[in-house]
């Protein structure tokens, strides 16, 4: 069964908070949300202008709040760049604590990724070795807590099919899976449908993002990831790819959550959900 959810990060550009995102999810009849986490405190979040959740907050109180509103958490976004030396220093402990938090609230997945650019001074082979060590430390926690670690297509390594496939094959673990992003795969210059088909067996969650004509003209093939869709899902140049991706997932009997990532205005959210519900009908 394919279900719909949304990322609370849609409200970050609007200086919204978690409550704003939850209210929107309820208003639009969604079953799932996804949120990012802060490893510590951040004053903007403390003032109520950021939709993430602190890992120092009470997970049981959060679960109670979401349960009261009939919402499940499809995935925790712990996407600090893991593929490089900063992943070793900061990313590993960040993801480990996100795994602990996910387990407390009954969330099955923690999302991870690479960075926007390749770390200077390292070969791809060196980065692969570092990446494997970083994920090895996190997978030990994932297995104990029975939480899946997703790898999201977002940067130069995750949008390199050979690198990504090598990583999955290196571990061959049911606790290491894919969060496919339609917008990031498109803007990187890949064909989203072909990329999804290649990695379908690893897929456990998906971000659905469209791309405006202006953004395509400006950065196609030069960037590897975008924060969210500035246009409603179905209203950009990636709409046909999204349509074909959803059809492929239906045909291949995939079950999971499609998480909407678009600018969080009511109009954008409404149009995006309507477009996806039509595809799923």
N, C-alpha and C positions, 0 to 999 in steps of 0.2 A: 504494500500500500504506500502510495506517495502522498505525503502530507505537506502543508505549507506552514512556514514560520517566517520570522523576520529578525534581522540583526538590530539590536538597540543602537548600534553605532550610526544608524540612519539619523539619529537625533543629535549626534555630536556637532554637526555643522550648524545646527539650530540652537546650540547651547541648551539642549533638552536633557532631561534626566531619565532614570530608569522608569519612574512612575509614568512619565509621558509616553514612553514606548509601550509599557504594559497597557495603558488606557487605549492606545491605538490598536494593539493586538486584540483586545477584547471587543472594541468597536467594530473591527473587521472580521470577527469570528475566527481568529487563528487559534491553532492548538499549541503552537510552540514559539518560543523566543530563543534568542542566542545573545550572549553579552560578552564583552571584553572584561578583563580583570586588571586590577592595579595591585602590584606587589608592594604594598605599603600605603601611603596616603598622598593625595594630590589636592592642592587647595581648591582648584576649580571644581573637582568632584565634591569636595566637602561643602562648597557653597551651593551645590545643587545644579551645576551647569554642565555635567558630564554624565552620560548614561552607562558608564562602566560600574563594576562592583569591586570593592576592595577585598583582597584576600584576608584582611584582618577583621572583616565584618562577620556577623553571626550567620553561618550558613543555614542553620535550622530555622531562624527567624525569616530568612529569605525564602526558604522552601515553603514555610507556612503561608507567607504572603502570596506566593505564586499559586499554591494549591487552592487558596481561597478564591482565586480568579480563574481557576481551571486551566492553568498554563503549565506546560512542561518545558524544560530547558533542553533543546536539541543538541547544543554544543556550547562549550565555554571557549571563547577566543583567547588563547594564550600565545598569540603569534609574535612573540619577540623573535628576531632573527636567530635561527638555530645553526645556520650553516657557516661557521667561522669561529674565530677565537672569542668574540664577544658572546657567542652562544654558549661557549664553555664557561665563561665567567659569570654571565647573568642569566642566560636562557635556560640552562639546566635547572637551576633552583626555582626559577619562575614557573616552569612547566611542572616540576614536581609538586609545588604547592597548589597549582591549578588542578592537578590530578586529585590531590587530597580534598580540595574544596568540591570538585565535581562529584566525588563519591558521596560526600555529605549531603548533597542536594539531589542525588539520584540522577545526575546527568551522565550519559554514557560516553561522551567524547570530549577531548580537549584538542583544540586546533593549534597547529604550529606552522611555521613557514621559514623561508630564507629571507634575506634582505632585499632592498631595492637595487643594490649594486653589489658587485663582487668585491670582497675585501682586498685592499691593495697589498701587494707583496706576497701573495699566495697563489700557487698553481691550482688548477682544478682538482688535481689528484690530491694535493695537500688538504684542500677543503673537503674532499670526500672522506678522507681519513678522519679529520676532525669531526665532521658531521656524524659519522658512524659512532664515534666515541660518545658524542653528546646524546644521541638517541639511545645508545645502549644504557646509559645511566637513567634516562627517563623511562625506558621500557621496563626496567626492573620495578619501578613504582607502578607503572600501568598494569603490569601483570598481577602484582599483589592486590591492587585496588580494583582490578578487572574493569579498567577504563581504557577505551581506545584512544590512541594518539593519531590524529590526522595530520597529514602533510598537505598544505594548501598550495595550489598553483598561484604564485604571486611574484616571484623574482626570477633572476637569470638561471638559477639552478633547477627550480621546480618547473620552469617552462622549457627546460632542456629534457626532452623525453628520454634520452639515453642515460643521463645522470639520475633522473627520478626512478626509472625502471631498475637501474643498478642498485639504488638504495632499497627499494622494496625487496628485490631478490636477495640482497645481502642478509636481511633479517628474516624474510619469509615468516613473518609473525602476524597472527590474527589481530594483534594489538597495534599494528602499524598499518594505517589505511589512508585513503585519499579524501580530501575535501576539494572537489573540483569547482573552479570559479569560471563562469562563462565569460565574464568581462575581462579578467586578467589574461586568460588564454587567448582571447581575441586580440587585445591590444598589443600583446607580445609578438604577434605575427603568426601564431599558430592557427590552425583550423580547429575551432572548439569541438566540432562534432567528431573529427578524426581523433583528437586528443582524448576525448571522453571514451570513445570506442576502444582505444588502445588500453586505457587504464580502468575500464569498467569493473573488472574483477576485484579491484581494490577500493571501489567507491563506497563510502559510508555516509556522506553528507555533501550538499552542494550549495554554493552561493550563486544566486542568479542576479547578474548585472547586465544591463544594456549599456550601449555606448553612443554618445551623441555624434552627429556628423562632424561637428567642430572639433571634438576631441580626437576622433579618428584622423582627421586631416592634420592635426598638430603633432600627435605622438605615436601613431601606429608603427610598430616595429622598432621604436626607440625606447619606450617604456615597457615594463613587464607587469605592472599592476596599477590599479586605480582604487581609490578609497570606496566610492560608491557610484551608482549611476545618477547622473544629474538629470536625466530624463526618465520618465516612467518606463518600467519593463514593458517591452513591446513597442515603445515609441522611438527607438533608435535604430542604428544600422546593424545592431547585433540581434535584432528580433527574430529573423529567420533562423539563425543558428540556434537560438534558444528554443524555438519551436521544434527544430529537428532533434535537439538534445533531449527534450522532454518526450518526444515520440519514441526515440530510441530507448529511453529508460522504461517507458510503458511496455514497449515490445519485448524488452529483455526481462520483464517482471522484477524490476528493481524496487526495493522498499526502502524508504528513508524520507528525510526532510529536505525540501527545497527552501532555502532561507533567502528572503528578499533583501537585497542591498540596494537601496535607492534613497535619494534625498527625501527626508522624512515629512514633507508637507502632506496634508491630508489628501490633496489631489493626486500627488505622485503615488502614494501608498494605495489609494483606492484603484487607480488605473492599473497599477502593477498587479495587484491581487486579482482583479477582474480578468486581466489577460491570462494569468497563469491558471486560474480556475477554469477558464474556457478550454485551455489546452489539456487539462486533466480530466475534463468532463467525459 
